[in-house]
């Protein structure tokens, strides 16, 4: 399997298909590069080089005990882009991966990057604080950790079968293959990485990173997102960015790259080709 080895000895698995301008995909918690299959198949057919990695502790990457924080996530992404010598890249991040992309740009600069897109993404800050009164109480994320520690398998099924794809909404038609594919990806990774990752995605403040970025960033978010509530995320990120464009999807859930693949792919393609 293709991997790179980070400075602290972690093997990061990645996929690298096609040729042309590179598009780099960063996945959400607690998933893997496989969550981008529909996007990677589409964009490689459009003449792009598509790359996606498994975050440390996730998927096929090393299940290390430590380093499950945004600094390490961003540094691992930087190590991958340097190893592959990517230039003029478009970075696309979903959920936690959106935070990873924003922190990578803020921490490592834009010399290798042309554009970015963040979908259903966690910035600027998910947890409620004095400075972020619209955020979710810390107790919400503490409860996620409690459920994960008690029965990760059941917890992951419940997330996928319920709020992640909006399958708990009246009239929704749950897809068992989609649910079990989410569950499969989650169970491939390490429990410790996923437990610590809840703190990483909920308590990292991306405000200064967002202010630092000057490349065009497409902020895409559904207004029925039950995982990363719309009101305290996408509109704020778009305002903090120097060159941000916000698109709001009426009724779309958190997992919209899967539930509304054609719409998301078409909008991403239009943005990249601008």
Secondary structure, 3 states (H helix, E strand, C coil): CCEEECCCCCEEEEEEECCCCEEEEECCCCCCHHHHHHHHHHHHHCCCEEEEECCCCCCCCCCCCCCCCHHHHHHHHHHHHHHCCCCCEEEEEECHHHHHHHHHHHHHCCCCEEEEEEECCCCCCCECCCCCCCCECHHHHHHHHHHHHHCHHHHHHHHHHCCCCCCCCCCCCCCHHHHHHHHHHHHHCCHHHHHHHHHHHHHCCCHHHHHHCCCEEEEEEECCCCCCCHHHCHHHHHHHCCCEEEEEECCCCCCHHHHCHHHHHHHHHHHHHC
